[in-house]
């Protein structure tokens, strides 16, 4: 079982930036991937961005392409989500999740059901 701890959320004005961190431990599986998801009140949880722990494969949902960047620091067992040009519609509880997902599947944006370990979430609020 993989353990995940998110940090870095907060309140930011539109156009601002935040960097989320996901510290992960407990797995040495091949094809291991970390994903960032978000859930706004009254809405479904949706995938935001995914990365293979090897770093070779990434995926972004269309609405964050060009604004968000996912990266991994394997020396620190941490995955980052750099979020720039934030918009009010980015407001949500952000979760990181882990799963054993092969790159061909990860590349096309698998659903949350492929991820079987979840963190507790960190709140991101974009408001003036």
Phi, psi and omega per residue, in radians:
X1 nan 2.318 -3.120
X2 -1.577 2.392 3.054
X3 -1.785 2.401 -3.064
X4 -2.348 2.361 3.104
X5 -2.338 2.089 3.130
X6 -1.628 2.678 3.010
X7 -2.720 2.909 3.023
X8 1.864 -0.055 3.129
X9 -1.254 3.016 3.120
X10 2.900 -2.945 3.115
X11 -1.780 2.260 -3.121
X12 -2.485 2.631 3.101
X13 -1.363 2.724 3.053
X14 -0.955 2.405 -3.072
X15 1.568 -0.173 -3.119
X16 -1.436 -3.059 -3.073
X17 -2.314 2.650 2.982
X18 -2.506 2.678 3.002
X19 -2.139 2.072 3.068
X20 -1.593 2.548 3.086
X21 -2.135 2.509 3.068
X22 -2.261 1.839 3.076
X23 -1.507 2.193 -3.064
X24 -2.185 2.587 3.139
X25 -2.711 2.777 2.983
X26 1.790 0.082 -3.137
X27 -2.447 2.458 3.019
X28 -2.206 0.521 -3.083
X29 -1.240 2.604 2.955
X30 -1.250 2.780 3.104
X31 0.949 0.742 -3.076
X32 -1.617 2.258 -3.085
X33 -2.276 2.646 3.052
X34 -2.051 2.377 3.118
X35 -2.186 2.583 2.969
X36 -1.828 2.291 3.088
X37 -2.160 2.880 3.042
X38 -2.529 2.686 3.116
X39 -2.488 2.067 3.063
X40 -1.614 2.734 -3.141
X41 -0.955 2.255 3.096
X42 1.374 0.091 -3.109
X43 -2.107 2.848 3.091
X44 -1.265 2.648 3.012
X45 -1.239 2.318 -3.078
X46 -2.241 2.568 3.079
X47 -1.261 2.423 3.131
X48 -1.882 -0.881 -3.117
X49 -2.846 2.547 -3.135
X50 -2.292 2.716 3.071
X51 -2.599 2.440 2.986
X52 -1.289 2.523 -3.100
X53 -1.096 -0.462 3.026
X54 -1.178 -0.327 3.104
X55 1.515 -0.059 -3.035
X56 -1.410 -0.302 -3.070
X57 -2.264 2.311 3.072
X58 -2.336 2.824 3.058
X59 -2.567 2.486 3.061
X60 -2.312 2.507 2.982
X61 -1.279 2.685 -3.001
X62 -1.009 -0.659 -3.022
X63 -1.233 -0.201 3.141
X64 -1.996 -0.076 3.134
X65 -1.034 2.350 -3.117
X66 1.496 -0.201 3.139
X67 -2.031 -0.592 -3.109
X68 -1.898 2.559 3.084
X69 -2.355 2.208 3.101
X70 -1.784 2.492 3.137
X71 -2.644 2.885 -3.130
X72 -2.329 2.444 3.027
X73 -2.071 1.693 -3.032
X74 -1.240 -0.394 3.078
X75 -1.155 -0.500 3.140
X76 -1.842 0.033 -3.071
X77 0.850 0.855 -3.085
X78 -2.362 2.396 3.030
X79 -1.960 2.390 -3.101
X80 -1.984 2.604 2.965
X81 -2.205 1.812 3.085
X82 -1.474 2.128 -3.078
X83 -2.047 1.987 3.130
X84 -1.995 2.831 3.127
X85 0.866 0.867 -3.081
X86 -1.154 2.545 -3.111
X87 -2.105 2.737 3.116
X88 -0.955 -0.569 -3.135
X89 -1.258 -0.111 3.027
X90 -1.456 -0.116 3.135
X91 -1.092 2.181 -3.103
X92 -3.104 2.994 2.935
X93 -1.543 2.135 -3.079
X94 -1.765 2.292 -3.138
X95 -2.076 2.589 2.874
X96 -1.893 2.671 -3.062
X97 -2.523 2.759 -3.124
X98 -2.273 2.618 3.081
X99 -2.840 2.833 3.059
X100 -1.620 1.776 -2.997
X101 -2.347 2.134 3.122
X102 -1.202 2.623 -3.056
X103 -0.979 -0.731 3.133
X104 -1.032 -0.549 3.093
X105 -1.393 -0.759 -3.136
X106 -1.017 -0.645 -3.042
X107 -1.109 -0.441 -3.093
X108 -1.781 0.120 3.031
X109 1.402 1.212 3.140
X110 -1.150 2.767 3.130
X111 -1.293 3.003 -3.074
X112 -1.132 -0.327 -3.103
X113 -1.188 -0.252 3.073
X114 -1.387 -0.207 -3.075
X115 -1.837 2.241 -3.019
X116 -2.054 0.040 3.036
X117 -2.260 2.403 -3.037
X118 -2.347 2.558 2.993
X119 -1.500 -3.076 -3.078
X120 -1.541 -0.297 3.097
X121 1.743 2.697 3.053
X122 -2.415 2.339 -3.030
X123 -1.431 2.317 3.010
X124 -2.078 2.158 3.124
X125 -2.183 2.158 3.136
X126 -1.972 1.933 -3.050
X127 -2.758 2.571 3.062
X128 -1.631 nan nan
